[in-house]
Amino acid sequence: MADPGGPASAPVQPHLAATVVLLRDGPDGPEVLLTRRPSSMAFAADMHVFPGGRLDVADADQALIARSALRAADAAVALGGDLAPAVAIALHIAAIRELFEEAGVLLADPREGGGAIPARSVSLARTALVGGDATFAQVAAELDLRLRTDRLIPLSRWVTPPILPRRFDARFFAAALPSGARVSFEGDEVAGHAWLTPGAGLGAMAEGRLAMWIPTSSTLQQLEHARSIEEIRERLAPGPLGEVVVEELPPEAMRIVMPAGGGVAGQPVSSYLVGRRRLVLIDPGDPTGPALDRAIEIAAARDGVIEAVALTHVDPDHAAGAEAAAERLGIGVLAGPGAGRSLPYPVRELADLEALGVGDVGLRAVHAPGPRPDHVVFLADDGAFVVTGDLDGVRGARSIPGRPDPAAWAASLERVATLASTARRLPGHPPPVDPV
């Protein structure tokens, strides 16, 4: 924010943080633990969140790192390779500490073997830690723990926008509830909790019964169709982080390859900046910051302005950065029919063949269900190009999408081919393909 009459102040630097999505088996599939923050909290009051918190300097204690089942170098690779090994392993340790403090679940076992840690010892150690009477390093030494950092599955990275006064750069992990463990809560940071399937959590948000932020709801979307912790590890874990790539697509579009769609390193998504000076940003799926910064820089270099964000659909690899872009720029988000149910912020839902009414290049939304019921494509009024999202058949590289509707998909492909017979197709993941 700028001071009246003065220059704009520098953005607040985000604090590193770790969040743990705790999962257990349920009768209808994997369930996740959601906790509700008290209404009295200054930050995130009444929000339903996953256990987590900011990185402490003490999480990098060499005595704790020596107890980690995962080597620092392997921890860095697991997070996508954009952090120094010492920072990466400290974030893994912070995740274990935060989960223990907040939910009473300890991802650890005796370093020298000998069976389970006595429950009473764990409970007393947790009380001392929460009360400030012991450090995590002291707890680990007293119980002689091996920290099971290898049981943490990295999922995604979320960075709060630079316009906010409190900012976090949070790594999200998944972990299975250990056999025999139960959650418990001490202190004043949790006002309630629930175990829900990701789909039930999203339904409760859509009905207004649970309040969430976009990192929470997007994580539920990413996990909604997972059948096991093993599938999550196999299909959702990050890969090597790529670079932001910009490609001119004459005459009036630009492709920005964002390297972390849905916050997942190694899952590139093609975002499009359409227009000359009054621009529309389509599918900004990367919430980590640099790719969105690049889009804003491109607009500024043209002496232009981004007037709206538009989404071909609301899977996180296409939509995760939309709210951050909208808040930062003071603009709205446009999406397909029914898309608002999956998002925790207001959107303008577009009718079939409705003109977007923003930007200096005319765009029209064409309802194209199949990949998702809310899927749309954006057709330029002059027929030069069509932004097709996932309709062209390539889904996020590190995602578990919902079951498609093959008949609807085939019908949508036929309809788009008729409406845009000579248009250049601009898909969501592969390079643009010219019509044959």
Buried (B, 14 or more C-beta within 10 A) or exposed (E): EEEEEEEEEEEEEBBBBBBBBBBBEEEEBBBBBBBBBEEEEEEBEEBBBBBBBBBBEBBBBEEBBEBBBBBBEBBBBBBBBBBEBBBBBBBBBBBBBBBBBBBBBBBBBEBEEEEEBEEEEBBBBBBBBBEEEBBBBBBBBEBBBBBBBBBBBBBBBBBBBBBBEEBBBBBBBBBBBBEEBEBEBBEEBBBEBBBBBBBBBBBBBBEEEBBBBBBBBBBBBBBBBBEEBEBBBEBBBBBEBBEBBBEEBEEBBBBBBBBBBBBBBBBBBBBBBBBEEBBBBBBBBBBBBEBBEBBBEBBEEBEBBBBBBBBBBBBBBBBBBBBBBBBBBEBBBBBBBBBBBBBBEEBBBBEEEBEBEBBBBBBBBBBBBBBBBBBBBBBBEEEBBBBBBBBBBEBBBBBBBBEBBEEBBEBBBEBBEEBBEEBBBBBBBEEBEEEE
